[in-house]
Amino acid sequence: MTARLLDLLGIDLPILQAPMAGVSSPAMAIAVSEAGGLGALAAGAGGVEAARAMIGAVRARSNRPFNLNLFVHAPARRDPAREAAWIDRWRPQFAQAGAAPPDRLHEIYTSFARDDAMLAMVLAERPAVVSFHFGLPDAARVAALRAAGIVLLASATSLAEAQAAEAAGMHAVVAQGWEAGGHRGCFDPDAADAQTGTLALVRLLARRIALPVIAAGGIMDGAGIDAVRAAGAGAAQLGTAYIASDESLADAAYRAALLGDAAQHTTMTRVISGRPARCLPNRFTTAGATIAPEEIPAYPVAYDLGKALNAAARTAGQTGFGAQWAGQGAPLARAMPAAVLTRTLAAEIKA
Amino acid sequence: MTARLLDLLGIDLPILQAPMAGVSSPAMAIAVSEAGGLGALAAGAGGVEAARAMIGAVRARSNRPFNLNLFVHAPARRDPAREAAWIDRWRPQFAQAGAAPPDRLHEIYTSFARDDAMLAMVLAERPAVVSFHFGLPDAARVAALRAAGIVLLASATSLAEAQAAEAAGMHAVVAQGWEAGGHRGCFDPDAADAQTGTLALVRLLARRIALPVIAAGGIMDGAGIDAVRAAGAGAAQLGTAYIASDESLADAAYRAALLGDAAQHTTMTRVISGRPARCLPNRFTTAGATIAPEEIPAYPVAYDLGKALNAAARTAGQTGFGAQWAGQGAPLARAMPAAVLTRTLAAEIKA
């Protein structure tokens, strides 16, 4: 299974760097890809020009394959009353930071589901691999990308999502377990979530779908990679392992939290962005623990406020509102250059 | 690590049958132990005489090692007002079954933490292995059991609990991941739960404690066993895999649910017993999904009502209130004799 997947992806090691919008960088992708893994660029949280620039930055220094990640969330269902109440709810925290909340919230990311400009850019640039999070593009988009020779991956948190990915023409599935840091890839964030752990999910998908499976969630070292491969995955995708790398965009506070006691207490929250995401605990997640999902605006509308609140707090020299995403493997994070980490992982792999 | 653990437990295969009160049986324990694994008896939910009888039933047919499991929960903090409100809350469901709820609730299980009669019985019978769930006995009990030559295991859902087990003199730790079916072993059910998945937990404990680690949660076949061993466990404990075995006490409705679509939607609930436990979804868990933990009586007081409600419903020919515990591996459950399953698992193991 591993040989088949590595051949598909054009890489030497069964190691994918997770895309991690806000944390990854072209330098990280270059380091991982040049070391024999698959580096990734997060294009879901920026526009077309930002994505094109990241691709250019990688290609200026590497001709190895890389993965361009796109968000395919269902466009936000707007709810003006809920959004206004949400702004009011956080007014005291803005006031503590000496700032006013935004007057209104915006849908800050365009879903690839309806982003024709992004599709045109991707077809023109033709990254070796494109991966989808939060859902699947329509048949026409998939057909166009496949016709361009691009290998397509999609996140799945359940057998049903994996089967949908298979039916939609993906080349492989990223099995995202409950352990995983950052945004959970559930296609419908309001549906019941079985919260399936990486081990159980990988094994189930390996048994029930024909596509190669890439395991994600809680994998931090060579033994973790060996474990998911024993469970039937062809490769592992690691995000949290790279947060403390030199090429990461994580700031000092984020790195300190990751390497401290908080790492043992990651929490799944939707308060920051409007979708469930695993995060190091902070003031934001604590306050959010008692808020009903029905009160939180849709993703990424809620994230507009979350980012504004974090920016206001930081300007005032306060901490506690950042999106410090991390998975349950966080206690095993290592601070080193991404290339060194990738080579270390390769050396640790036994299988 | 596996050789060390098998030597400690006196078994041939890296396979432990989970104790599973209400599902396991002496026949199941015999089948697993005779096949080379470690069978288990659940003594936490019965009294001393029930435990002695189960031990006798096993010894009449096998001289292989087995594991006697005990509950070491903190004795329930009683709350008459909460318990009365709890009885009232379920009055309509009792009425639908043509029954009246109990007038008052009782602490139906005695914790081994204060059960001197159970200690005396265990010291007299001397099972090869004793395992603890929900906590650890005090130093005097541990010393007495160790002096009797009994190998001691304890469940841990976090590094802190595993470190406590190590400090208390356990011989090995059962790393119970979020995937696991039945009651979560958290020492304090009211403390924040990091919900750590099996893969992340096993790897963390393998890296941070010196004791052998037994992995539990989501393991259903030889590849699952290989996976957790690659992650650093010496053996795997399987519960859900044995629910559909011939020797299981699971009734027909439970088996049908386990082998149906519900298997993909297990849910963690504390409504049935007062402590978080992973269960197949049913009327009880659905109703419980909107109930705040503060409203639920302490374990095992709430379980007194849960068992009464299930009994009343069954008497009326209704279903939906049973404690149909199952882990996230449930979709891979197989119906076969426990000995055949154990031998099949052994044949599937590659490592």
Contacts between the chains, C-beta under 8 A, distances in Angstrom:
chain1	res1	chain2	res2	distance
A	158	B	264	7.1
A	159	B	264	6.2
A	159	B	331	7.1
A	160	B	264	7.7
A	177	B	197	5.9
A	177	B	199	7.2
A	178	B	178	5.9
A	178	B	195	7.0
A	178	B	197	5.3
A	179	B	196	7.2
A	179	B	197	4.1
A	179	B	199	6.5
A	179	B	200	4.6
A	192	B	265	6.8
A	194	B	264	6.3
A	194	B	265	5.4
A	194	B	266	6.6
A	194	B	267	7.7
A	194	B	328	6.9
A	195	B	178	7.0
A	195	B	195	7.6
A	195	B	268	7.6
A	195	B	328	7.9
A	196	B	179	7.2
A	196	B	328	5.0
A	197	B	177	5.8
A	197	B	178	5.3
A	197	B	179	4.1
A	197	B	197	3.5
A	197	B	198	5.7
A	197	B	199	6.8
A	197	B	217	6.8
A	197	B	218	5.5
A	197	B	328	6.0
A	198	B	197	5.7
A	198	B	198	8.0
A	198	B	199	4.9
A	198	B	200	7.6
A	199	B	177	7.2
A	199	B	179	6.5
A	199	B	197	6.7
A	199	B	198	4.9
A	199	B	199	4.7
A	199	B	217	7.4
A	199	B	218	4.6
A	199	B	219	7.2
A	199	B	224	6.7
A	199	B	227	6.0
A	199	B	228	7.2
A	200	B	179	4.6
A	200	B	198	7.6
A	200	B	217	7.6
A	200	B	218	3.3
A	200	B	220	8.0
A	200	B	327	7.4
A	200	B	328	4.0
A	200	B	329	5.0
A	201	B	328	7.8
A	202	B	227	8.0
A	203	B	218	7.2
A	203	B	220	6.7
A	203	B	221	7.2
A	203	B	223	6.3
A	203	B	224	5.5
A	203	B	227	7.3
A	203	B	329	7.1
A	203	B	332	6.8
A	204	B	329	7.6
A	204	B	331	5.7
A	204	B	332	6.5
A	206	B	223	7.4
A	207	B	332	6.4
A	208	B	331	7.8
A	217	B	197	6.8
A	217	B	199	7.4
A	217	B	200	7.6
A	218	B	197	5.5
A	218	B	199	4.7
A	218	B	200	3.3
A	218	B	203	7.2
A	219	B	199	7.2
A	220	B	200	8.0
A	220	B	203	6.7
A	221	B	203	7.2
A	223	B	203	6.2
A	223	B	206	7.4
A	223	B	230	6.1
A	223	B	231	5.6
A	223	B	232	5.8
A	224	B	199	6.7
A	224	B	203	5.4
A	224	B	231	6.3
A	226	B	230	4.0
A	226	B	231	7.6
A	227	B	199	6.0
A	227	B	202	7.9
A	227	B	203	7.3
A	227	B	227	4.6
A	227	B	228	6.8
A	227	B	230	4.2
A	227	B	231	3.8
A	228	B	199	7.2
A	228	B	227	6.8
A	229	B	230	7.6
A	230	B	223	6.1
A	230	B	226	4.0
A	230	B	227	4.1
A	230	B	229	7.7
A	230	B	230	4.7
A	230	B	350	7.5
A	230	B	351	7.3
A	231	B	223	5.7
A	231	B	224	6.4
A	231	B	226	7.6
A	231	B	227	3.9
A	232	B	223	5.8
A	264	B	158	7.1
A	264	B	159	6.2
A	264	B	160	7.7
A	264	B	194	6.3
A	265	B	192	6.7
A	265	B	194	5.4
A	266	B	194	6.5
A	267	B	192	8.0
A	267	B	194	7.7
A	268	B	195	7.7
A	327	B	200	7.4
A	328	B	194	6.9
A	328	B	195	7.9
A	328	B	196	5.0
A	328	B	197	6.0
A	328	B	200	4.0
A	328	B	201	7.8
A	329	B	200	5.0
A	329	B	203	7.1
A	329	B	204	7.6
A	331	B	159	7.1
A	331	B	204	5.7
A	331	B	208	7.8
A	332	B	203	6.8
A	332	B	204	6.5
A	332	B	207	6.4
A	350	B	230	7.5
A	351	B	230	7.3
